[in-house]
């Protein structure tokens, strides 16, 4: 950061999982943000992003909750930040539509005009990891670490954080580095393995549970073979799927905000009621 004394506030979209079954992951993020000099300000009356980006060109209704969140951040004159790979993927793709697709722009704004909303993609959409990389800087994260995580850690990206690469522009979809840089900043040693940016198959769970089970076992087995002590991810659905299917001797899977809070020394300061689901 150019001014380490400047405290920045970001509009924050927590998403459904982090406000229900994974409240601890949300609490870790908020506490870590404050320790690093920024605030996550939850936007009012947000709704579920839908969990997946609608591919049908004439599908407008399922994009409206994302646009409302983006418009709230625009009103606050703040970037919109999320922690969840799925939320990030959906909201950023919808924002791209609101910048480039005249059909979507017209129909969405016609619908939202009744609420006094007009939006044309003005809000910058960020993942929490992008703030660490681009705003705080890895060197400053490293300086703030009180409890280095001295482990061999495999980064698990999955698919939603990286693709489509030309829209998300988060990192190189074939050879990403951001989570490895995060691991190094908190004191760990990143382990590179071939399955780190392959889909875990979680979205096929209801069609055929054997698919995500096999995919999870392949991912975890590959990381273990390469020497990882555990995996870190930023997708709650991936984390759930990998943990569910890891078996008795599989690697543990930790959400990145929990690992960050531990490294910064704030994990134990969070009230228990804030982390109970």
C-alpha positions in Angstrom: 0.0 0.0 0.0 1.3 3.5 -0.8 -0.2 4.8 2.5 -0.1 2.2 5.2 -2.2 4.4 7.5 -5.1 4.7 5.1 -8.0 2.6 6.2 -10.1 1.5 3.2 -13.7 0.3 3.3 -15.1 -2.1 0.6 -18.6 -3.1 -0.1 -19.0 -6.7 0.9 -21.1 -9.5 -0.6 -20.8 -12.5 1.8 -23.0 -14.9 -0.1 -25.3 -17.6 1.4 -22.8 -20.2 2.6 -20.7 -17.7 4.7 -23.9 -16.3 6.3 -25.3 -19.7 7.2 -23.3 -22.9 7.3 -19.9 -21.3 7.4 -20.2 -18.2 9.6 -16.7 -18.9 10.9 -15.2 -18.3 7.5 -16.9 -14.9 7.3 -15.8 -13.9 10.8 -12.2 -14.9 10.0 -12.3 -12.7 6.9 -13.7 -9.6 8.7 -11.2 -9.9 11.6 -8.3 -10.4 9.1 -9.3 -7.4 7.1 -9.3 -5.2 10.1 -5.9 -6.5 11.1 -4.6 -5.6 7.6 -6.1 -2.1 7.5 -9.4 -2.4 5.6 -13.1 -3.0 6.4 -15.6 -5.3 4.8 -18.9 -3.4 4.9 -21.8 -5.8 4.2 -24.2 -4.4 1.6 -27.8 -4.1 2.8 -30.5 -6.6 1.8 -28.4 -8.6 -0.5 -29.8 -11.8 -2.1 -28.2 -15.0 -3.3 -26.2 -14.6 -6.5 -27.7 -17.9 -7.8 -24.6 -20.0 -7.3 -23.9 -20.3 -11.0 -23.8 -18.0 -14.0 -26.8 -18.4 -16.3 -25.6 -19.3 -19.8 -29.0 -18.6 -21.6 -28.7 -15.3 -23.4 -32.3 -14.3 -22.7 -32.1 -15.2 -18.9 -32.4 -11.9 -17.1 -34.2 -12.7 -13.8 -31.4 -14.7 -12.2 -29.0 -11.8 -12.9 -31.0 -9.2 -11.0 -29.7 -10.0 -7.5 -26.1 -9.6 -8.7 -26.9 -6.3 -10.4 -28.7 -5.0 -7.2 -25.5 -5.8 -5.2 -23.3 -4.1 -7.8 -25.6 -1.1 -7.8 -25.4 -0.8 -4.0 -21.6 -0.8 -4.2 -21.8 1.9 -6.9 -24.0 4.0 -4.7 -21.5 3.7 -1.9 -18.7 4.5 -4.4 -16.8 1.4 -3.3 -15.5 -1.8 -5.0 -17.6 -4.9 -4.4 -15.6 -7.7 -2.6 -16.5 -11.3 -2.1 -14.7 -14.3 -0.6 -16.5 -17.1 -2.4 -15.3 -18.4 -5.8 -18.9 -19.1 -6.9 -20.1 -15.6 -5.9 -17.1 -14.0 -7.5 -17.6 -15.9 -10.7 -21.3 -15.1 -11.0 -21.1 -11.4 -10.0 -18.1 -10.6 -12.2 -19.6 -12.3 -15.2 -22.9 -10.4 -14.7 -20.9 -7.2 -14.3 -19.2 -8.0 -17.6 -22.7 -8.4 -19.2 -23.7 -5.0 -17.8 -20.7 -3.4 -19.5 -20.9 -5.2 -22.9 -24.2 -6.9 -23.7 -26.7 -4.3 -24.9 -29.6 -6.7 -24.7 -28.9 -7.5 -21.0 -28.2 -3.8 -20.2 -31.6 -2.8 -21.7 -33.7 -5.5 -20.1 -32.1 -5.3 -16.7 -32.4 -1.5 -16.4 -35.9 -1.5 -17.7 -36.9 -4.0 -15.0 -35.0 -2.2 -12.2 -36.2 1.3 -13.2 -39.2 0.7 -10.9 -36.8 0.6 -8.0 -35.0 3.7 -9.2 -31.9 1.7 -10.2 -29.8 2.3 -13.3 -26.6 0.4 -13.7 -24.0 0.0 -16.5 -21.1 -2.0 -15.0 -19.4 0.9 -13.1 -18.5 -1.2 -10.0 -15.1 -2.9 -9.7 -15.6 -6.5 -8.6 -12.8 -8.0 -6.4 -12.0 -11.2 -4.7 -10.5 -10.9 -1.2 -7.3 -12.4 -2.4 -7.0 -9.7 -5.0 -7.0 -7.1 -2.2 -4.2 -8.9 -0.5 -2.2 -9.1 -3.7 -3.0 -5.7 -5.4 -3.9 -3.4 -2.5 -2.2 -4.6 0.6 0.7 -6.3 -1.1 2.3 -9.7 -0.1 5.2 -8.0 1.7 2.8 -6.2 4.0 0.8 -9.3 4.6 4.0 -11.1 5.5 5.0 -8.3 7.9 1.6 -8.6 9.7 2.0 -12.4 10.3 2.4 -13.3 14.0 2.0 -17.1 13.7 3.7 -18.4 10.5 2.0 -21.5 9.1 5.1 -23.6 8.6 3.5 -26.3 6.6 3.6 -27.7 3.0 0.4 -26.5 1.6 -1.3 -27.3 -1.7 -3.4 -24.5 -3.3 -6.7 -25.8 -4.7 -8.2 -23.3 -7.2 -11.0 -25.4 -8.7 -12.6 -23.9 -11.8 -14.9 -21.0 -10.8 -12.1 -18.7 -9.6 -10.2 -18.8 -12.9 -12.6 -19.3 -15.8 -13.6 -17.8 -18.1 -10.1 -16.2 -17.9 -10.9 -13.4 -20.4 -13.7 -12.2 -18.2 -12.5 -12.9 -14.6 -8.9 -11.8 -15.3 -8.1 -13.1 -11.8 -4.9 -15.0 -12.7 -3.5 -17.3 -15.4 -6.1 -20.1 -15.6 -3.5 -22.6 -16.7 -0.7 -21.6 -14.3 -2.2 -19.5 -11.4 0.1 -18.2 -8.7 -2.0 -16.1 -6.4 -2.8 -18.7 -3.8 0.8 -20.0 -3.8 1.9 -16.4 -3.2 -0.6 -16.2 -0.3 0.8 -19.4 1.2 4.3 -18.0 1.0 3.2 -14.7 2.6 1.7 -16.5 5.7 4.9 -18.6 6.2 4.0 -21.8 4.3 5.7 -23.7 1.5 3.4 -24.1 -1.6 3.2 -27.5 -3.1 2.5 -27.7 -6.9 0.5 -30.6 -8.1 -1.3 -31.2 -11.5 -4.9 -31.2 -10.2 -4.8 -27.9 -8.5 -7.0 -26.1 -11.0 -9.2 -29.0 -12.1 -12.9 -29.1 -11.3 -13.8 -31.1 -8.2 -17.2 -32.1 -9.8 -19.3 -30.7 -6.9 -22.0 -29.5 -9.3 -22.6 -33.1 -10.5 -23.4 -34.3 -6.9 -27.1 -34.6 -7.4 -26.9 -36.3 -10.8 -24.2 -38.9 -9.8 -22.5 -38.8 -6.5 -19.7 -41.0 -7.7 -18.4 -38.3 -10.0 -17.5 -35.7 -7.3 -16.3 -38.5 -5.1 -13.8 -39.8 -7.7 -12.7 -36.3 -8.6 -12.1 -35.3 -5.0 -10.1 -38.5 -4.4 -8.0 -37.8 -7.5 -7.3 -34.2 -6.3 -6.4 -35.1 -2.8 -4.4 -38.1 -3.8 -2.4 -36.1 -6.3 -1.6 -33.4 -3.7 -0.7 -35.9 -1.0 1.7 -37.7 -3.4 3.4 -34.4 -4.1 4.0 -33.9 -0.4 1.2 -31.5 0.8 0.3 -31.5 4.4 -3.2 -30.1 3.6 -5.0 -28.0 1.0 -6.2 -24.5 1.1 -9.1 -23.2 -1.1 -11.4 -20.2 -1.5 -14.5 -22.1 -2.6 -16.9 -23.3 0.1 -18.5 -25.8 -2.3 -15.1 -27.3 -3.2 -14.1 -27.4 0.4 -17.3 -29.3 1.3 -16.9 -31.7 -1.5 -13.3 -32.4 -0.8 -13.8 -32.9 2.9 -16.8 -35.1 2.4 -14.9 -37.4 0.0 -11.5 -37.4 1.6 -11.9 -40.8 3.4 -10.0 -41.8 6.5 -6.5 -40.9 5.3 -7.1 -38.0 3.0 -5.7 -34.5 3.4 -7.6 -31.9 5.4 -8.9 -28.9 3.4 -8.9 -25.4 5.0 -10.6 -22.2 3.8 -8.1 -19.4 3.2 -9.7 -17.0 5.6 -9.3 -19.4 8.5 -5.6 -19.8 7.6 -5.1 -16.1 7.3 -6.8 -15.4 10.6 -4.5 -18.0 12.3 -1.4 -16.5 10.7 -2.3 -13.0 11.7 -3.0 -14.0 15.3 -6.7 -13.0 15.3 -8.4 -16.3 15.0 -8.6 -16.9 18.8 -9.9 -13.3 19.4 -13.1 -13.9 17.5 -16.1 -14.5 19.9 -17.4 -18.1 19.7 -20.9 -16.9 18.9 -19.5 -15.3 15.7 -18.2 -18.6 14.4 -21.1 -20.9 15.4 -23.2 -21.9 12.4 
